[in-house]
Amino acid sequence: MKKLAGLIFALLIFVAPLAIYAQVEATAGSMKIGAHLDTTFRWSPESNKDPAIDEIYWKGYESVTGQDLFLEITGKIGDRVSYKILEGLVWETWNPGITTYVVGAPDLDIYVKPNAYAYPLEAYAEFKVIDQLKFRFGKQLTPTLLANTGVHQMDVIHTANPPLIAQNSSSTGPIGINELLVATTGWSKVPLPLSVTGAAAILSFSGVEINYTLFDEWLQTTTTVGDLGYDSLNKTKGGNVAVSYNGSVGPGKLAVRGFYFDEATELGPSSAEHADDSGWGAGAMYNADKWFVGGEYTSSTLKTDSDVKPNKNTWSGYYVTVGGKFSSIQPVYRLDFVDYTNLKDSYYATAKLSSFDTEMWHTIGVNYLVNDNVTVGLDYVIKSPEKGKADVDADGLMEKVDYPNANELVLMVEVDLL
């Protein structure tokens, strides 16, 4: 733990000169510059050290990493034009080449590593026609989940890990069940649109905002990394509509959102396969002085003309979070549930999908609100994959698979001056 404390202290010293907040006035407008950094310590114990053929080994992990480093520039040019650039420099990724849960394999591992990239999470110009109507051009966070926070994680979801429905898939995270589905079916959970390039019309009145966005991913990267490293698919074009409300209700503030998206998709930069990805969701969050509560549900369906993958699949999930505020101490609990696959076409696999395609997480945490800009959070995540059956020895019979304890302890320090 002395090593952990030293590393976190060093990272805070490093971020101090970066965490600037400058206001520059000029005759043409104004500019504001801010920075965000968070770092995590993650630990998961080893489990099932000597697995039998029907057991899954979990080697566990321990890591300290500078998770996210962002620089933001916002400003105005006159009364009707504003702009925003949120540049991501570093964020944490899970090694996608290592399988999380492995049947009968004792030597595989998973680890966390920082990646240094320089590309914008958001970069757009906004034009105000009237007070109630704006047009936005460029890259923006798509208004899907309220939990799609950008980088303001501790202020919105209050935990180090985003909800399962907001995570892409276990190919870039420690989810596990989806990873096993990839290995057995070739299918993976398709992420929700998070950050897209396009044009948006935004109508707002009396706390209600209607955002209609058309986006075209050909304007962005065509590498397998995908847009901003988030999208596992090379999406082509689509649209999103969201209706949100933010206002004071009773002793606190209420945020509500419903959304629907539909996009045409290519399954890969060099693939001739096409698909249509659509989904919807709804959620609400309420924050009072001494407590908060929130929850969201979403469902997404992928239809494809693929000859080697299922032709239609739907995933869905939800989360519910509650917490309190006692001076500078903030306890929090979140229940996550996701059903990764609901295949609508006959497909041969070495596993009985319906018996292990769901996962439930329980996150128990406590945050220390150092001040308005610094938060320290400690989470314990209990991961409960559904017990299932798989053809572990390729004999045509479905044997019960025993999952290991893959629980996780996470310590997070967030410095937010955006």
N, C-alpha and C positions, 0 to 999 in steps of 0.2 A: 504493500500500500504506500510505502514511502516513495517508491518509483512512480506510482500513479500520481501522488500529490505533487511531486517535483515536475512531472511532465505537464500537468494542468497549470501549475504556477508559471512555467516557462511559456506556455501557450497564451496565458493571459497577459504576460509581459509583452509577448510578441504582438498581440492584437491591440494593445493600448495606443500605439501611435497610428494604427490603422483605423481605429474606431473614432473617426473624426466626424464632426458635424459642422459644416461650414455653410454660411449663408452669404452669397455673393450678390450684391445689388448692381445692376447696370441699367443704362437708359433703355435697353431693349427688353429687359425683363429681369428674372431672378433665377438663381440656381442653388440647389441644395445637394450636398454630398454626404453620404453616410456609409457605414460599413457594418457587416454582420459576420460573426464567427461563432461556431459552436464546436465543441469537442466532446468525445465520448470515451468512456472505458466500458468495455463489454466483457462479460465472463459467463461461460456456460460449462457445467461440469461434464466430465467424461461419463458415458453410460453404456452398458452392455459391452464391456471390454472384450469378451470372448464370445461373439455371437454364434449361435447355431444357424443352420441354413434357413430357418424360418424367423430369425431375429434380425434386427437392424442395429448396427453399431453406431454410436455417436461419440466422436472423439472429443467434442467440445472445443472451446477456443477461449483465448484471452487476448485482448487487444486494446491499445490506446491509439486514437487517431484524431487528427484535426478533421472533423467531419465536413463542415461547410465553411467557406469563406466567400462572401459576396460583397460587391461594391455597387452602390446605387447612386445614380444621378437623376434628379428630378428638377423641373423648372418650368417657367412660363415665358412666353414671348408675347407681350401685349396682353390684352384681356381675354382673347378667345383661343389662343394656342398654348398647349402645354405638352410636355414630353416626359418620358421615363425610360431609363436604361438600368436594368438590374443585371449586372454581369456576374456570372458564376466563375470563380477561379479554381476552387477545390471543393470536392465533396466526396463523401464516403461511398464505396461500392463493395458489394460482396463478390468474391471471385466467382464468375459464372461458369468456370470450367470444372468446378468441383461439385459433385452431387451432395445434397444435404443429407438425405436419408438413403442408406444403401443396404439392400438385403444381403446378409451373409458376407459382407466385405469389410474386413477389419482395418484397412490401411488408408482409407480416404479421409480427407480433412476439409474443413472450410475455414476461411480466414477473412479478415477485414483488411482492406487496403485503401489508402487515399489515392484519388486520381486528380491530376492537375489539368484542367481544361480552361480555355478562355472563350466562352460564348455566352450570349445573353439568355437569361430566363425570360426577361421581358425587354422589348425595345420598340417603342411605338410613339407616334405623334397623335395628339387628340385635338379635335377642332370643335368648339362650342358654337352651335348655330343660334340657339336660344338657351336659356337657363335649363330647360327641360330636355334638350336634345343635343347629343354629342355624337361625333363620328370618330372612330379610332382606326388607325392604319398601322400595321406592323405586327410584332410578336407580342402576345399577351397571355396571361394565365386564363385558361378557359373557365368560365363560371359553371363548373359542374358541382362537385361536393363543396360544402362549406369547409370541410377539412382540407381542401386544396389550398393550403395556407401560403404557398411560396416559401418564405424563410421564417415567418413569424410563428414558429411552432409552439412555443411555450405559452403564447398569448391565446391560442385558439384551441389546440388539442391537448395541451398541458402534459404531454408525454414525449419521450425520446423517439418512440416508434410511431409512425402514422398508422391509422386504422388499416386493417387488412384490405378493406375494399378500396382504399386509396393507394395501396402498394401495387406495383406492377405485376410481379410474379416471383416465385421463389428462385427463378433463374438469376435474379439479382437481389435476393434476400433470403433470410433464414426461415422460410415458410415450410418447405419440406414436402407436403402432400402434392402440391402442384409440380414440384420437381420430379416426384415419382410418376405422376401422370405423363409428364413429358417423356420420361424414359420408356414408359409402357405403351403410350398411344401416339406420341409425336405431337400431342395437342398441349397448348399452354394458355393460361388465362390472358386474355387480351386486355391491356390497360385502358382506362378511360383517357380521353383527350385531356392533357394537362396544360401544355404550352404550345400554341399554334400560331402560325403566321397568316394573316388575312385582314379582312375589314369588318368592323363591327359598328352597328347602330345602337346607341344606348339612350333609352327614353326613361326619364325619372320624374316622379311626382309623389309628394306626400309620403316619403319613405319607401316607395315602391320603385324598383328598377327592372326594366326589361332590356335584356342584352341579346341581340341577334347577331351572330358571328358567322361569316363564310370564310373558310380557310382552304388553302391549297398547299399541301406539303411539298409539291415540286419546287416551291420557292425556297425550300430548305435543303438540308443535307440528304443525300441519297445513299449514305453508307449504312452498314448494318447496325451501327450504333444507334441510329434513329435520331429524331429531333431532340436535342439537349441531353442525349443519353437516356431519355425516359422511354421512348416508344420502341418496343421490340419489333414492330412492323414498320414498313415504309408506306405510310399512309399517303394517299393521293389528294383527295378533295372531300369536303364535307361541310356540314353546318351544325351549329349549336344554338339553341334558344334557352334562355334561363329567365325565370321570374323570381326576384328576390324582394324581401322586405327587411328593413332595419329600422328599429325605432324603440322608444321607451314604452314599456308596458308594466304597469304596477311598480314594484320597487326596483326593477332592473331593466336590462336591454334585451330585446328579442331579435334574433336573426332567423329568417325562414327562406328556404330556396327550393324550387323545383326546376328540373332541367330535362331536356331531351336532345340527343344528338344522333346524327346519321352520317356515315362517311363511306365512300368507296375506297377500297384498299387493295394494294398489291402485297402479296405475302412475303416479298423479298425483292431486293433491287434487281436480281437476275432471274426472277421467277415469272412465268407466264400465267400463274394462278391468280385469280381475282376473288375478291370477297366483298361483302357488305357488312359493316359493323354498326350496330345501332344500340341505343340504350337510354335509360331514363333513371331518375332518382329524385328523392325528396328528403328534406331534413330540416331540423330546427335546433337552435342553441339559445339558451337563456342564461344570462349572467346577472346575478344580484350582488349586493355588497358582500354577503357572507357565504354564498353558495352558487353553484352553477350546475346545469344539466343540459345534455344534448344527445341527439341521435340522428342517424341517417340510414337510408336504405337505397340500394341501387341494383339494377339488373342490366346485363349487356348480352346481346346475341350476335354471334358471328355466323354468317352464311357464306359458304364457299363452293366453288365448282371443282375443288380438288378431288383427284382420284385416289389420293393416298392418305387423306385425312377425313374425319367426319364432315358431312356436308352442312350440318347445323349444330350449334352448341350454344348453350346459355349458361352464364354464371350469375350468381346473385349473392348478396350479403348485406349485413347491417352491423352497426355498432351502437352502443348506449354508454354514455359516460356521465358520471356524477362526481361532485367534489365540493369541498368547503374552503373557506378563506378565514383563517384565524391569525390576524395580524400579518406577519410575514411568512407564515406557514400555510401551505396549500396541499391537503391530502386529495388524492384523485383515484378513482377506480373506473376502468373501462372494460366492457365485455365486447369482444369481436367475434363475429361468425361469418364464414364464407363457404358457399357451396360452389366448388370450382368448375364442375362440369355436369351438364345435363344433355347428353348426346341424343340426337334425334335421327341417327342413321345407324344401321348395323355395322359394327366395326370390330374386327378381331383384335384382341389384346390379351396379354398374359396376366391380366388382373381383372377382378370383378369391380368395375368402376363404382357402382352404386354403394359399395361397402366401405370405401375409404376416400370419397371425394369431398369431404367436408373437414373443416378445422375450426376450432374455437380457442380463443386466447382470453386470459384474464390478466389484466395489467393492474397492479397495485403500486401506487407511487406516492411520493411526497416531494413537494417542491419548496425550496427556500427562496423567497423573493428578496434578493439582496437589495435591489433598488429598482427603479423603473426600467433600467436597461440591462440588468444582469440577473439571471436565474440559475440556480443549481437544482437539478432534479435527480432523484434516485428512484428507479423503477425495478420491480420484480415481475417478470412476464412468465405466466404459466401457460404453456402451449399444449393443447389437447387435440391432437389429430385423431380422427375417427379410426377405431380399430377395424381392420379390414382383412380381406383375403387376396392372395396373389398366387400365381403358379410359380413358386419360388424355385422349383427344381425342374421346370419344363416337362412335367409328366402328364400335363392335362388336368391335374387336380388342383383345386383352390384350397391352399392351406392358410390357416390363420397366421397373420403376421404380428409379431410383438414389437411395438414401437418403444423407443427409449425415452428417457427423460431428457428433453431438449430445452429445459427452462433457461431463462436468461436474466442476468442482473446487469442493469445499465445505469451508469452514472454520467450525467450530461451537464456541461456548463455552457450556457448560452449568453453571448454578449450581443445585444441588438441595439444599434444606433441608426436605424433607418427611419 
